[in-house]
Amino acid sequence: MPHLRIWDVPPELLCRSHLLGEHRELHAIWVILTEDKKGYSRHPETLRWRGKLAALYRRHTALVKEMRARGYRHRSPLDRSRAVGWASQDEFVDDFGHQLFLLSRKGCDCLVG
């Protein structure tokens, strides 16, 4: 199964590639969940956000804040009126420690090592 990833680490720790990649994948998951699209609807990363669009919206806000801090222009806002459900995420594909481990093994500039 292709890998979608919404990290649970603070966005300021992510390298450029992972920050922008997560932003792109978050939009894909948002569309799947808000428009009832079928592609990747059964992916574990998508499933953990069902009923938690408010939390996904909050993650998007955090990503955008970091993107702007790095000088990126953000032109893909989410529809806040669709940010319903739980405002926090308590389900994980990989726990926080394992996410840090995975990022540290990628050989990128993420600040997790």
N, C-alpha and C positions, 0 to 999 in steps of 0.2 A: 504494500500500500504506500503510495507517495507520502512524503512527510510534510505535513503542515505543522507549524510551530508557533505558538504564542508563549513566549518565555514568561516566567514569573519572577525574574530578577529585575532590579531597577533598570529602567531604560538607559540611564547614564553609564551603566557598566557595559553596554553593548557596543561593539564595533560598528562602523558605518554599515557594513554588509548585513549584519544581523538586525540592526535597528530598522533599516529600510526594508529588509526582507520580511521582518515581522509585521511592519505596517501594511505591506502588500497582502500578506496572508490574512491579517486581521480583517481587511476589507473583503476578502473572499469568503471568510466565515460569516461575516455580517450579512452579506448578500444571500448566502445559503439559508441562514436562519430567518432573515426578515422577509425574504421573497419565496420561501419554501422551494428552493432549488434542490435538485437531487444530487448533483456532483459533490462528492466528498461528504454527503450528509450523514454517512455512517462512520466517518473517520473519528477515531477517539478524541482528537483535538476539537473537532466540531461538536461532538456529543457533550463534552464537558461544559460547553457554553450554553447549551439549551436551558432556557429559563433564567439565564443570567446575562441578558443583553445590557442591563445597567452596568454590570461589572466589566463587560467587554467595552462598553462606551468609555468607562473610566480608564481602562488600559489604553485605549486609543488616545484619550486626552493626555495621558502621561507620555506616550510616544511622541505626540505632536509637540508637546512642550520641549522635549529633548531635541527633536528635529530642529525646531526654531532656534534653540540655544546654540546649535551647531551651524546655523546660517541657512538651513534649508527652508524653502517656501512650501507651505502646505496648502494644497488646493483640492482636497478631497474630504470635506467634512462629512460626518455621519448625521443622520436625521435623529436629533435628540428625542423626538416624540416616540421613537421606536425603542428607546433605551429603557425597557421594562424588565421586571423580574428582580432577582437578587442583585445587590450592588457589590457583592464581594464573591470571590472565587475560592472555593475550598476543596475542589477536586483537581487532581493533577495527573497528567500522563506519567510524568517523572517527578519525584519529590524535589524540593528546592536544592538540596545537596547534590543530587544526581544531575540536575540541570547545570549547576556550576561545574561539575566534573566534565559533562559533555562539552560545554563551551570551552573549557580549558584545554581539551584535547583537539580542538579544531585548528589550532595554529594561527588564530586570527589576533586581532588587537583588542578583543574583549578584555575588560579589566577584572577578571575573575580569578586569576592565578596568584 
